Amino acid sequence: MRISILGAGNGGTAVAADLSLKGHEVTLVKTSNSMHNVNFDYLVDNGGRVKMIEGGEEREAHIAQVTRDLTKITDSEVVIVYIQTTYHEDLIKRIIPYLKDDQILLFNPGYFSTAYVLKHLKDKRPIIVEAQSSFIDCRIIEPGVVRVGFRNVRNPLGIYPSDRKEEARSILERVGFPFTYLDSIVEAAIHNPNLIVHTVGAIMSIPRIEKTKGDYVMYHEVFTPSVWNILEALDSEKMDVLEKLGFERIPYVEACKHRNSLDDERDAKEVFFWYAAMPTRAKGPTTVNSRYITEDVPQGLVLLETLGAELDVPTPVCSSLIEIATAALGRDMRENGRTVSRLGKENIKRILKDGAEGGKNEQKG
């Protein structure tokens, strides 16, 4: 398959290399100059060679094309967006001229970016897909070298429009990752684990991050019983919103278990702490001014808060975390946040209607 990856950071580089090893013709596209430029320049100068280190084994991948040229996505069957959700809308506007009706545009993760596509896409109809979380947990440890810490055993995807789900499946099953399929984009967007874990974990870690000067692993240290109570309170607000939208109340730990464990009998909370305690977990966040807060608060918590306000669902813990992050970083997290208004209320309604219709069709089938 011809696959384009937009974003040459940790996840984008790793997935591009992994798909190359699976035999796909991959184009890795750098979309900005903000980060990972040294790694990108190395890949350009060395023919797209990437060393992947996983479980003590080293494999060398050769990415077919490494470029900044967005026009290259036109010939791809699947286009995967692997940049911070903060920049999704701007990127969507830039790539629209090069999209085609028979392509899949996959956001990993999405946070409802489907609504931005509907907002700006006029006469083209690609299939839009949102993933809950990165297929591969990894870090670039030096230019051209990626260490893989963990792979999801299942990757839940939402597909829009629902009447093209079978068409999407037939394409996605050739990609080579273990996918499962949701009734709606909504479930993929709101079950993004970063909404719950990154925000609570990073905000409650602020003193520890600063005291250690970044020599810190959030997943190993922060989720004490009291912090877990905060996480569950935020998760309950998320489920209140999901329920009001017409979806099942699935706790964060159950969604985590589905992605991370094939043992369906295992306790879900136990799965999370097993996942958090892995020795392969990377350090981080290494600074308070990190994407754990600067991305997931305005893109995740602000989205949840505005959905709650629209639905008359109280979200006091969510709002409190936004206020704390705003005070700690000295800038308004809501100012450029992802809101119902920015996504477009009419676009969200289209997605909700499509999800409801898709769910009914699944039940009939």
Steps between C-alpha positions, in 0.01 A plus 500: 500500500597863453473673838590855600584601856463870581727583793860389547513495880516197730177331394515597134858378455434173682179421311660592167790266574272222623275522194809496278610178668152362429568553131306820434623788286511777761541874459592686819413869478635765740227759547682767704839617628404501866652169620706196402687680222830322571333161468325605180822630343671173591226300326526716188879466489494123563235378258223467758688245710360450850626260764216364716594356839233282658531236768877479457471448124618750238348527152582745225218652297525698177228763460440547126464880504586760765388846400329829585291489183131465592404433139650151540191386694283505187609154386458332839213269590529589869615831649579486873527826696753465784542858622381670817124557495565870565602536136241275335274772365784691335635181344156396376467829314843445340438142383145534367615578141688167488233267643286267290161333550642146511759572769493436873602795718590361844567718806702345779365612738206713388317692777211553253719631215243348265294812574784720374513296178125546451542870576755557222442221248266611225487279192712199604388197701787296644423247771594654836631278780595585858713283729491517878875481553832438329545149362859497629635659819853611416772763516769623262814445709747635242472602135377202300449278807160426655441298817162327518359471851160344435251412227125507544353152463183663366455838331137619509402720204199716426400540134309778323274469314363177644359386167860466376614291797533176304694678228729647768547163669603333177776758460605524865532123546783509246697753709615239751409635844241322721195723450156480659208713388271729698147612420600864482781753476368634833623194692847530350517874572387496862678178597837653410693392814706821499186690599501318834853377574720774355301785650454366854846341504691805379310762699534302823870442417598867467712521820668166426585595141657828611679351801664223295560729199327243282670187637161351556262235362140608553349156448726350766449758772191719489196271517478466876159424660410869540597592146311195377189642670542817291543292184182304572305821571608646164425169330151503650437843345620365165258209530216739594562682172520175303175380654323826419620465140341154487805279550591235755673598826838334454758587769852599404646180647270281289597686182866469605459126559343454156797671333776350709406145603362190329410347838131588521472352851770723647398785732497825302666715767770236540566522125553876525752472784679217318518725192613801708774305679671372185876563517490611135292806582681813384586790727248775503362744507845655536364853525174651621473678167445169320234365266355303792362837614538740206325261260272281708354772720388740221426226245356241738370652822369817336317283246346293782403814693326660202319178413381486861382860487313432174330193650436646850738241651706638791878457465646662815815285520572559132458875543716502813785325321479757218519781757800344675685452170420858400637633831811276496606586145383861510291483184133447429448137399155581364610781268601273212336184628294250304139596557159404364489841334838460327422148383160618379184391677346395169802278424475328838128441441581337165750269670254412778222426251734287291613308809141432605417372153816291492417342836154402379644349185751297706216362715298404192803328350 
